[in-house]
Every structure is written in C-alpha cells, then in structure tokens.
Amino acid sequence: MVSLLHFSSPRMFDKVLVFLLIACAGIFLWLTMSESQKLTTNQASVTTGDNMSKSPNLAPLPTSSVNQSTPTIGDDFSQAFERAKKIGITDHQDIASFRPNDFLSRGEFAKMMVTFVASEDKLDTSKRNSDCLFYDYKQAGNYGLYIYDACNNELMKGSNGYFYPNNHISRAEAITSIIRFKA
C-alpha cells in the first residue's frame, strides 16, 4: 500500500493529528454557534504545535511527543468553550481544567457528540440496535450510555463487536461523526 502522506517522524504525525482534532472540535463548535456569536476572522484562535499535554485517563503517550506547557487560548476558543459548558458538552468550569490540547478518547468524543445532538433536540433514545451492544462496554465507564446512544443514532460505530472507548479518536472518525450529524 502506498502512503500519500509522509511524515519525517512519529512525533510529527502526532502533532498533525492533534492539530486536526482540535481544528475539528473548533469547527464543530463554530457550526453550533448562532451568527451573532461567530467571531471575525482577525480575532485570535487556539494555537497548537508543541502545546500538548498528557491526559491522565487515556493510554500513555510517548513522552517525546508530549509537552506539558500551558496552551495559548484566544477569543474563538474561549467563546466556544463557554457555549460547550452552557449546553453540557463539558462540565469543566475553566479552560485549564478542560485541558484543551489533550487527546480525546472515543468515549469522551461520544459523550460530546451525544450531548450536543441532544441539545439540538435531535437525539433519538428510542432506537435500539443490537450492533451497538459492544463487548468492551464495561471499559467505557461513565461513557457507556453515551456510546450506546452515539451508535444507535449512527454518529459513531464500533468494529467487530468492540467500540474501543479508551482509544484516541482518529481525525477520520471525528470528521465522519460530525458530518453524519449534519447530514
């Protein structure tokens, strides 16, 4: 199989992955804002690069690809974060405790998507699909019901009976989930 993208190191791949996940989250939240809340393009936005931190509840990351520095946050993300708090996507009270540059697990992302879809009154909790009963359900902890609803509402899927709730979500999975909701 020939790869279309070549990265000089795994660290570069990790940086690109984190940047795209943050960009997807920003686009997702931006799409949910009303026109009056959207900011002009000359205002500050979240910076990425080496501003990544390790998440304590996910699989350990190689220390060479993680920097514990504090992220620089601009007005775009600050407003998106406030909206996310308001509709229940996060229960963190401040940006620092939210850890905006951490990686997301599939379980965490399922919670964010289901909470957002429910805030738009578009979540159907009556759907029941046997393909959404995953063998690794117990590993999901508090995210179990969110994963079940995400699967039943066709926002996210598993593979061969597993959801892999503690794995990091890929760029493809995040974008696909957002587009499935908007479709």
N, CA, C and O of each residue as an XYZ file, in Angstrom:
732
protein
N       0.843     -1.176      0.000
C       0.000      0.000      0.000
C       0.892      1.246      0.000
O       1.824      1.333      0.799
N       0.627      2.175     -0.856
C       1.422      3.387     -0.973
C       0.759      4.489     -0.156
O      -0.440      4.733     -0.290
N       1.531      5.144      0.678
C       1.011      6.223      1.505
C       1.114      7.544      0.761
O       2.136      7.837      0.141
N       0.063      8.336      0.823
C       0.074      9.643      0.176
C       0.742     10.697      1.055
O       1.220     11.714      0.552
N       0.776     10.456      2.359
C       1.383     11.401      3.280
C       2.627     10.773      3.891
O       2.593      9.620      4.323
N       3.699     11.503      3.929
C       4.928     11.020      4.538
C       5.287     11.962      5.668
O       5.330     13.176      5.473
N       5.545     11.420      6.844
C       5.923     12.219      7.987
C       7.359     11.880      8.341
O       7.761     10.717      8.286
N       8.123     12.881      8.700
C       9.526     12.674      8.995
C       9.732     11.906     10.295
O      10.795     11.321     10.504
N       8.735     11.899     11.163
C       8.856     11.168     12.416
C       7.459     10.918     12.983
O       6.501     11.592     12.604
N       7.345      9.942     13.896
C       6.061      9.723     14.565
C       5.610     10.967     15.338
O       4.413     11.224     15.472
N       6.585     11.737     15.847
C       6.238     12.961     16.590
C       5.519     13.953     15.680
O       4.557     14.594     16.104
N       5.968     14.084     14.450
C       5.329     14.999     13.505
C       3.904     14.522     13.227
O       2.981     15.333     13.162
N       3.724     13.222     13.063
C       2.387     12.672     12.844
C       1.481     12.998     14.023
O       0.333     13.399     13.831
N       1.997     12.826     15.267
C       1.211     13.145     16.459
C       0.798     14.609     16.474
O      -0.339     14.928     16.821
N       1.704     15.499     16.103
C       1.388     16.933     16.092
C       0.301     17.243     15.063
O      -0.615     18.020     15.333
N       0.406     16.637     13.895
C      -0.592     16.862     12.853
C      -1.936     16.315     13.308
O      -2.966     16.956     13.097
N      -1.944     15.150     13.925
C      -3.185     14.538     14.412
C      -3.855     15.426     15.459
O      -5.061     15.663     15.390
N      -3.082     15.917     16.424
C      -3.638     16.781     17.469
C      -4.179     18.065     16.857
O      -5.268     18.513     17.217
N      -3.434     18.658     15.940
C      -3.898     19.892     15.297
C      -5.234     19.664     14.595
O      -6.149     20.477     14.729
N      -5.354     18.573     13.855
C      -6.593     18.311     13.130
C      -7.759     18.003     14.066
O      -8.889     18.401     13.782
N      -7.516     17.309     15.170
C      -8.585     17.044     16.123
C      -9.076     18.338     16.768
O     -10.279     18.541     16.933
N      -8.138     19.206     17.129
C      -8.528     20.486     17.714
C      -9.275     21.314     16.684
O     -10.266     21.969     17.007
N      -8.805     21.286     15.450
C      -9.491     22.028     14.387
C     -10.903     21.483     14.182
O     -11.846     22.255     14.010
N     -11.055     20.161     14.199
C     -12.390     19.552     14.037
C     -13.310     19.968     15.184
O     -14.473     20.303     14.964
N     -12.784     19.944     16.404
C     -13.601     20.351     17.554
C     -14.001     21.820     17.425
O     -15.139     22.186     17.717
N     -13.062     22.656     16.988
C     -13.368     24.076     16.799
C     -14.410     24.289     15.725
O     -15.323     25.098     15.892
N     -14.282     23.569     14.623
C     -15.265     23.688     13.536
C     -16.631     23.217     14.019
O     -17.652     23.846     13.742
N     -16.637     22.106     14.743
C     -17.880     21.566     15.280
C     -18.575     22.597     16.168
O     -19.770     22.852     16.017
N     -17.818     23.187     17.095
C     -18.417     24.177     17.989
C     -18.799     25.446     17.226
O     -19.826     26.056     17.525
N     -17.997     25.848     16.258
C     -18.308     27.030     15.467
C     -19.619     26.827     14.700
O     -20.433     27.745     14.602
N     -19.817     25.623     14.159
C     -21.049     25.336     13.426
C     -22.281     25.423     14.325
O     -23.389     25.680     13.854
N     -22.074     25.208     15.614
C     -23.200     25.224     16.537
C     -23.533     26.619     17.054
O     -24.584     26.813     17.666
N     -22.666     27.582     16.821
C     -22.902     28.940     17.309
C     -23.892     29.668     16.418
O     -23.974     29.415     15.216
N     -24.638     30.571     17.026
C     -25.528     31.408     16.229
C     -24.673     32.433     15.488
O     -23.518     32.658     15.852
N     -25.224     33.045     14.467
C     -24.482     34.018     13.670
C     -23.941     35.159     14.524
O     -22.841     35.651     14.269
N     -24.690     35.583     15.528
C     -24.238     36.693     16.362
C     -23.066     36.315     17.251
O     -22.339     37.191     17.719
N     -22.869     35.019     17.493
C     -21.769     34.572     18.335
C     -20.493     34.353     17.551
O     -19.410     34.336     18.137
N     -20.588     34.184     16.242
C     -19.404     33.900     15.443
C     -18.504     35.124     15.404
O     -18.977     36.257     15.323
N     -17.224     34.883     15.463
C     -16.258     35.963     15.520
C     -15.707     36.278     14.148
O     -15.805     35.470     13.225
N     -15.133     37.447     14.020
C     -14.497     37.803     12.756
C     -13.189     37.047     12.615
O     -12.630     36.567     13.601
N     -12.710     36.943     11.401
C     -11.525     36.130     11.147
C     -10.245     36.755     11.671
O      -9.233     36.058     11.756
N     -10.235     38.028     12.026
C      -8.998     38.624     12.507
C      -8.822     38.473     14.012
O      -7.845     38.977     14.566
N      -9.748     37.789     14.687
C      -9.604     37.583     16.113
C      -8.747     36.352     16.375
O      -8.568     35.503     15.502
N      -8.230     36.274     17.576
C      -7.309     35.200     17.942
C      -8.004     33.855     17.954
O      -9.222     33.774     18.110
N      -7.221     32.797     17.786
C      -7.759     31.446     17.860
C      -6.806     30.568     18.642
O      -5.727     31.013     19.033
N      -7.190     29.335     18.871
C      -6.370     28.406     19.623
C      -5.085     28.143     18.868
O      -5.106     27.946     17.653
N      -3.969     28.138     19.574
C      -2.706     27.777     18.945
C      -2.388     26.349     19.299
O      -2.779     25.854     20.357
N      -1.672     25.686     18.404
C      -1.307     24.298     18.662
C       0.195     24.174     18.550
O       0.919     25.083     18.958
N       0.673     23.095     18.019
C       2.110     22.895     17.911
C       2.570     22.074     19.083
O       2.048     20.987     19.329
N       3.566     22.592     19.829
C       4.101     21.850     20.970
C       3.256     22.016     22.223
O       3.627     21.503     23.279
N       2.140     22.714     22.138
C       1.312     22.970     23.313
C       0.346     21.823     23.564
O      -0.866     22.032     23.596
N       0.858     20.633     23.739
C       0.026     19.466     24.017
C       0.328     18.996     25.432
O       1.452     19.151     25.907
N      -0.638     18.435     26.095
C      -0.416     17.885     27.428
C      -0.949     16.457     27.470
O      -1.795     16.069     26.665
N      -0.442     15.694     28.416
C      -0.836     14.292     28.526
C      -2.141     14.174     29.303
O      -2.300     14.814     30.343
N      -3.061     13.378     28.821
C      -4.323     13.151     29.507
C      -4.156     12.001     30.477
O      -3.676     10.938     30.082
N      -4.538     12.176     31.745
C      -4.334     11.122     32.721
C      -5.261      9.927     32.542
O      -4.977      8.864     33.093
N      -6.345     10.053     31.804
C      -7.297      8.961     31.704
C      -7.226      8.214     30.381
O      -8.128      7.438     30.066
N      -6.192      8.427     29.616
C      -6.025      7.721     28.350
C      -4.749      6.902     28.384
O      -3.943      7.028     29.306
N      -4.571      6.072     27.385
C      -3.362      5.275     27.292
C      -2.153      6.199     27.281
O      -2.205      7.269     26.673
N      -1.061      5.808     27.944
C       0.118      6.678     27.999
C       0.638      6.993     26.598
O       0.625      6.146     25.706
N       1.090      8.215     26.431
C       1.683      8.647     25.175
C       3.186      8.684     25.345
O       3.674      8.878     26.459
N       3.928      8.503     24.272
C       5.380      8.619     24.385
C       5.730     10.019     24.868
O       5.210     11.004     24.345
N       6.611     10.115     25.865
C       6.925     11.423     26.433
C       7.609     12.332     25.419
O       7.558     13.553     25.564
N       8.234     11.779     24.419
C       8.898     12.613     23.427
C       7.906     13.390     22.571
O       8.281     14.385     21.952
N       6.640     12.953     22.523
C       5.657     13.632     21.691
C       4.720     14.525     22.492
O       3.746     15.049     21.951
N       5.010     14.700     23.775
C       4.105     15.456     24.630
C       4.873     16.546     25.351
O       5.966     16.312     25.867
N       4.298     17.732     25.385
C       4.877     18.854     26.092
C       3.861     19.298     27.130
O       2.685     19.447     26.797
N       4.259     19.510     28.354
C       3.348     19.857     29.434
C       3.045     21.353     29.508
O       2.480     21.800     30.507
N       3.394     22.135     28.504
C       3.194     23.573     28.571
C       1.718     23.943     28.522
O       0.885     23.161     28.065
N       1.409     25.130     28.993
C       0.041     25.634     29.005
C      -0.321     26.163     27.628
O       0.471     26.883     27.019
N      -1.504     25.820     27.123
C      -1.890     26.284     25.792
C      -2.188     27.783     25.781
O      -2.577     28.360     26.797
N      -2.000     28.395     24.629
C      -2.394     29.778     24.434
C      -3.798     29.754     23.850
O      -4.036     29.150     22.804
N      -4.712     30.403     24.524
C      -6.115     30.360     24.128
C      -6.548     31.745     23.696
O      -6.250     32.737     24.361
N      -7.246     31.806     22.587
C      -7.749     33.077     22.089
C      -9.248     33.185     22.284
O      -9.876     32.304     22.870
N      -9.815     34.275     21.788
C     -11.239     34.545     21.953
C     -12.126     33.503     21.287
O     -13.183     33.171     21.824
N     -11.724     32.978     20.130
C     -12.542     31.970     19.433
C     -12.806     30.775     20.341
O     -13.955     30.390     20.561
N     -11.738     30.197     20.861
C     -11.918     29.015     21.694
C     -12.598     29.369     23.005
O     -13.427     28.599     23.488
N     -12.275     30.501     23.589
C     -12.905     30.887     24.855
C     -14.417     30.952     24.714
O     -15.140     30.470     25.586
N     -14.903     31.539     23.634
C     -16.346     31.613     23.423
C     -16.933     30.231     23.129
O     -18.020     29.902     23.604
N     -16.223     29.434     22.354
C     -16.703     28.071     22.070
C     -16.761     27.258     23.360
O     -17.699     26.489     23.571
N     -15.763     27.428     24.219
C     -15.739     26.712     25.493
C     -16.934     27.114     26.363
O     -17.575     26.258     26.972
N     -17.228     28.398     26.422
C     -18.382     28.860     27.205
C     -19.685     28.263     26.670
O     -20.554     27.876     27.450
N     -19.822     28.187     25.361
C     -21.025     27.575     24.760
C     -21.077     26.085     25.082
O     -22.142     25.548     25.384
N     -19.930     25.423     25.018
C     -19.876     23.993     25.340
C     -20.298     23.749     26.791
O     -21.004     22.781     27.074
N     -19.876     24.607     27.697
C     -20.311     24.490     29.100
C     -21.817     24.690     29.217
O     -22.502     23.949     29.923
N     -22.315     25.692     28.522
C     -23.731     26.052     28.618
C     -24.645     24.910     28.166
O     -25.694     24.680     28.769
N     -24.250     24.192     27.105
C     -25.120     23.121     26.609
C     -24.754     21.750     27.175
O     -25.379     20.747     26.829
N     -23.737     21.707     28.048
C     -23.417     20.476     28.750
C     -22.390     19.569     28.096
O     -22.207     18.435     28.538
N     -21.716     20.039     27.056
C     -20.686     19.219     26.420
C     -19.535     18.976     27.389
O     -18.915     17.913     27.364
N     -19.253     19.941     28.229
C     -18.232     19.772     29.255
C     -18.773     20.291     30.578
O     -19.587     21.213     30.613
N     -18.307     19.685     31.665
C     -18.684     20.193     32.980
C     -17.512     20.893     33.654
O     -17.606     21.282     34.818
N     -16.413     21.056     32.933
C     -15.267     21.803     33.449
C     -15.646     23.273     33.561
O     -16.312     23.818     32.681
N     -15.226     23.903     34.630
C     -15.601     25.291     34.858
C     -14.612     26.286     34.270
O     -14.942     27.459     34.097
N     -13.404     25.831     33.963
C     -12.432     26.745     33.362
C     -11.624     26.013     32.301
O     -11.574     24.783     32.272
N     -11.002     26.782     31.442
C     -10.271     26.214     30.308
C      -9.110     25.350     30.768
O      -8.850     24.303     30.174
N      -8.411     25.765     31.810
C      -7.249     24.992     32.267
C      -7.648     23.578     32.693
O      -6.958     22.613     32.363
N      -8.763     23.451     33.428
C      -9.174     22.110     33.860
C      -9.731     21.286     32.700
O      -9.750     20.057     32.769
N     -10.182     21.948     31.642
C     -10.670     21.258     30.443
C      -9.522     20.606     29.672
O      -9.727     19.608     28.982
N      -8.329     21.160     29.784
C      -7.135     20.650     29.094
C      -7.369     20.601     27.578
O      -7.425     19.514     27.002
N      -7.505     21.755     26.930
C      -7.908     21.812     25.521
C      -6.949     21.151     24.532
O      -7.358     20.832     23.416
N      -5.720     20.941     24.898
C      -4.778     20.331     23.966
C      -4.548     18.853     24.211
O      -3.675     18.249     23.588
N      -5.327     18.260     25.118
C      -5.217     16.818     25.355
C      -5.844     16.050     24.193
O      -6.649     16.588     23.433
N      -5.463     14.802     24.075
C      -6.101     13.917     23.118
C      -7.475     13.543     23.648
O      -7.697     13.553     24.859
N      -8.392     13.216     22.759
C      -9.732     12.756     23.143
C      -9.827     11.253     22.956
O      -9.295     10.697     21.996
N     -10.511     10.604     23.887
C     -10.802      9.176     23.684
C     -12.095      9.079     22.878
O     -12.854     10.043     22.776
N     -12.328      7.909     22.315
C     -13.579      7.687     21.576
C     -14.781      7.830     22.515
O     -15.831      8.320     22.100
N     -14.635      7.409     23.770
C     -15.707      7.550     24.743
C     -16.014      9.006     25.054
O     -17.178      9.405     25.108
N     -14.968      9.799     25.259
C     -15.163     11.233     25.524
C     -15.840     11.924     24.345
O     -16.740     12.746     24.524
N     -15.397     11.581     23.141
C     -15.984     12.205     21.958
C     -17.440     11.783     21.791
O     -18.273     12.592     21.381
N     -17.757     10.526     22.106
C     -19.150     10.059     22.039
C     -20.017     10.894     22.982
O     -21.127     11.288     22.624
N     -19.506     11.163     24.187
C     -20.262     11.985     25.139
C     -20.490     13.384     24.563
O     -21.600     13.910     24.631
N     -19.440     13.987     23.996
C     -19.576     15.331     23.435
C     -20.607     15.364     22.309
O     -21.458     16.252     22.262
N     -20.524     14.391     21.405
C     -21.455     14.361     20.272
C     -22.892     14.138     20.735
O     -23.800     14.840     20.289
N     -23.108     13.175     21.618
C     -24.463     12.863     22.080
C     -25.041     14.054     22.842
O     -26.211     14.393     22.662
N     -24.241     14.683     23.681
C     -24.714     15.848     24.436
C     -25.097     16.976     23.491
O     -26.126     17.626     23.675
N     -24.270     17.207     22.484
C     -24.585     18.267     21.521
C     -25.853     17.931     20.727
O     -26.737     18.776     20.589
N     -25.943     16.719     20.213
C     -27.115     16.317     19.425
C     -28.383     16.427     20.284
O     -29.426     16.868     19.801
N     -28.289     16.027     21.550
C     -29.442     16.155     22.453
C     -29.801     17.619     22.676
O     -30.980     17.953     22.791
N     -28.798     18.500     22.739
C     -29.079     19.927     22.932
C     -29.800     20.530     21.731
O     -30.467     21.558     21.854
N     -29.667     19.893     20.579
C     -30.351     20.330     19.362
C     -31.694     19.609     19.188
O     -32.349     19.745     18.155
N     -32.096     18.845     20.205
C     -33.336     18.056     20.178
C     -33.389     17.096     18.994
O     -34.446     16.896     18.397
N     -32.254     16.508     18.662
C     -32.209     15.574     17.532
C     -31.712     14.191     17.937
O     -31.369     13.384     17.073
N     -31.669     13.907     19.234
C     -31.229     12.603     19.708
C     -32.436     11.698     19.867
O     -33.396     12.056     20.549
N     -32.396     10.540     19.249
C     -33.489      9.566     19.340
C     -33.055      8.459     20.289
O     -32.278      7.582     19.911
N     -33.557      8.495     21.528
C     -33.190      7.478     22.513
C     -34.045      6.224     22.406
O     -33.834      5.268     23.153
N     -35.008      6.213     21.488
C     -35.846      5.023     21.315
C     -35.207      4.005     20.371
O     -35.639      2.853     20.326
N     -34.193      4.411     19.625
C     -33.526      3.485     18.702
C     -32.754      2.445     19.495
O     -32.065      2.776     20.460
N     -32.869      1.198     19.092
C     -32.144      0.097     19.736
C     -31.616     -0.830     18.659
O     -32.389     -1.464     17.940
N     -30.310     -0.908     18.548
C     -29.656     -1.709     17.531
C     -28.744     -2.703     18.234
O     -27.881     -2.303     19.015
N     -28.921     -3.978     17.969
C     -28.097     -4.992     18.636
C     -26.621     -4.865     18.274
O     -25.769     -5.364     19.009
N     -26.300     -4.211     17.165
C     -24.899     -3.987     16.793
C     -24.222     -2.987     17.724
O     -23.002     -2.829     17.678
N     -24.990     -2.320     18.559
C     -24.447     -1.316     19.467
C     -24.203     -1.868     20.871
O     -23.886     -1.108     21.786
N     -24.347     -3.168     21.046
C     -24.034     -3.817     22.320
C     -22.604     -4.338     22.220
O     -22.370     -5.450     21.747
N     -21.656     -3.526     22.667
C     -20.237     -3.824     22.485
C     -19.682     -4.671     23.627
O     -20.079     -4.513     24.782
N     -18.757     -5.573     23.289
C     -18.124     -6.446     24.280
C     -17.317     -5.650     25.303
O     -17.188     -6.075     26.452
N     -16.776     -4.511     24.904
C     -15.937     -3.720     25.796
C     -16.721     -2.613     26.505
O     -16.151     -1.600     26.912
N     -18.014     -2.814     26.646
C     -18.917     -1.839     27.276
C     -18.441     -1.456     28.679
O     -18.475     -0.280     29.043
N     -18.001     -2.433     29.465
C     -17.591     -2.156     30.850
C     -16.350     -1.268     30.913
O     -16.164     -0.542     31.889
N     -15.510     -1.315     29.901
C     -14.316     -0.460     29.870
C     -14.676      1.005     29.651
O     -13.852      1.889     29.886
N     -15.877      1.260     29.213
C     -16.293      2.628     28.887
C     -16.597      3.463     30.118
O     -16.646      4.690     30.026
N     -16.801      2.837     31.265
C     -17.091      3.586     32.484
C     -18.312      4.475     32.319
O     -19.367      4.012     31.886
N     -18.175      5.744     32.660
C     -19.282      6.701     32.598
C     -19.722      7.022     31.172
O     -20.764      7.649     30.979
N     -18.961      6.612     30.189
C     -19.295      6.920     28.799
C     -20.173      5.864     28.139
O     -20.582      6.035     26.991
N     -20.468      4.774     28.844
C     -21.200      3.657     28.264
C     -22.519      4.022     27.606
O     -22.774      3.626     26.469
N     -23.359      4.770     28.304
C     -24.659      5.136     27.733
C     -24.507      6.111     26.570
O     -25.277      6.067     25.610
N     -23.520      6.985     26.659
C     -23.269      7.916     25.550
C     -22.840      7.145     24.301
O     -23.262      7.462     23.189
N     -21.997      6.133     24.497
C     -21.539      5.314     23.373
C     -22.728      4.590     22.752
O     -22.856      4.529     21.530
N     -23.594      4.046     23.596
C     -24.774      3.337     23.107
C     -25.661      4.275     22.287
O     -26.123      3.904     21.208
N     -25.900      5.486     22.793
C     -26.721      6.451     22.056
C     -26.024      6.943     20.791
O     -26.677      7.156     19.769
N     -24.700      7.126     20.848
C     -23.969      7.558     19.651
C     -24.075      6.513     18.554
O     -24.250      6.849     17.382
N     -23.971      5.255     18.930
C     -24.078      4.170     17.955
C     -25.507      4.058     17.430
O     -25.713      3.956     16.220
N     -26.483      4.074     18.314
C     -27.881      3.949     17.893
C     -28.340      5.102     17.011
O     -29.241      4.930     16.190
N     -27.742      6.256     17.167
C     -28.088      7.418     16.343
C     -27.135      7.559     15.153
O     -27.122      8.585     14.473
N     -26.344      6.517     14.914
C     -25.439      6.423     13.773
C     -24.431      7.567     13.701
O     -24.034      7.993     12.616
N     -24.019      8.063     14.883
C     -22.978      9.078     14.940
C     -21.597      8.435     14.950
O     -20.651      8.966     14.369
N     -21.490      7.291     15.612
C     -20.225      6.565     15.711
C     -20.520      5.071     15.619
O     -21.630      4.622     15.903
N     -19.513      4.324     15.221
C     -19.661      2.874     15.099
C     -18.487      2.182     15.780
O     -17.463      2.796     16.081
N     -18.668      0.900     16.010
C     -17.593      0.067     16.514
C     -17.077     -0.824     15.397
O     -17.380     -0.622     14.221
N     -16.298     -1.808     15.792
C     -15.735     -2.728     14.815
C     -15.682     -4.124     15.425
O     -15.092     -4.320     16.488
N     -16.299     -5.095     14.750
C     -16.277     -6.493     15.188
C     -16.746     -6.664     16.630
O     -16.181     -7.463     17.376
N     -17.778     -5.916     17.025
C     -18.335     -6.049     18.360
C     -17.634     -5.235     19.432
O     -17.992     -5.344     20.605
N     -16.653     -4.428     19.074
C     -15.907     -3.610     20.030
C     -16.012     -2.140     19.651
O     -16.055     -1.788     18.473
N     -16.053     -1.284     20.681
C     -16.099      0.161     20.444
C     -14.732      0.797     20.679
O     -14.434      1.837     20.091
N     -13.909      0.207     21.510
C     -12.592      0.741     21.858
C     -12.728      2.130     22.491
O     -12.165      3.100     21.982
N     -13.477      2.231     23.604
C     -13.796      3.540     24.183
C     -12.598      4.326     24.698
O     -12.664      5.552     24.791
N     -11.510      3.650     25.033
C     -10.349      4.348     25.590
C      -9.287      4.676     24.552
O      -8.285      5.317     24.869
N      -9.497      4.241     23.314
C      -8.564      4.600     22.251
C      -8.753      6.060     21.870
O      -9.845      6.612     22.006
N      -7.684      6.677     21.394
C      -7.803      8.043     20.892
C      -8.648      8.025     19.622
O      -8.557      7.093     18.823
N      -9.455      9.040     19.445
C     -10.287      9.119     18.239
C      -9.427      9.628     17.086
O      -8.612     10.534     17.254
N      -9.621      9.040     15.932
C      -8.846      9.470     14.764
C      -9.503     10.684     14.114
O     -10.669     10.986     14.366
N      -8.744     11.362     13.287
C      -9.284     12.508     12.539
C     -10.466     12.059     11.690
O     -11.491     12.738     11.636
N     -10.321     10.917     11.031
C     -11.378     10.407     10.152
C     -12.654     10.126     10.938
O     -13.750     10.450     10.481
N     -12.513      9.524     12.120
C     -13.692      9.222     12.931
C     -14.392     10.503     13.387
O     -15.619     10.591     13.344
N     -13.621     11.486     13.820
C     -14.213     12.738     14.307
C     -14.963     13.458     13.193
O     -16.105     13.878     13.376
N     -14.325     13.596     12.052
C     -14.965     14.293     10.933
C     -16.198     13.534     10.470
O     -17.232     14.144     10.200
N     -16.105     12.213     10.375
C     -17.239     11.400      9.936
C     -18.416     11.561     10.886
O     -19.558     11.686     10.443
N     -18.151     11.559     12.183
C     -19.213     11.717     13.167
C     -19.905     13.073     13.028
O     -21.133     13.151     13.079
N     -19.140     14.119     12.857
C     -19.712     15.468     12.703
C     -20.560     15.530     11.449
O     -21.669     16.062     11.478
N     -20.056     14.994     10.351
C     -20.790     15.035      9.068
C     -22.045     14.166      9.155
O     -23.082     14.540      8.607
N     -21.977     13.023      9.828
C     -23.171     12.179      9.973
C     -24.284     12.948     10.674
O     -25.453     12.832     10.307
N     -23.918     13.736     11.686
C     -24.933     14.507     12.380
C     -25.506     15.601     11.489
O     -26.720     15.808     11.469
N     -24.661     16.293     10.764
C     -25.122     17.409      9.937
C     -25.875     16.942      8.695
O     -26.594     17.730      8.081
N     -25.721     15.672      8.314
C     -26.359     15.170      7.085
C     -27.829     14.996      7.211
O     -28.486     14.583      6.255
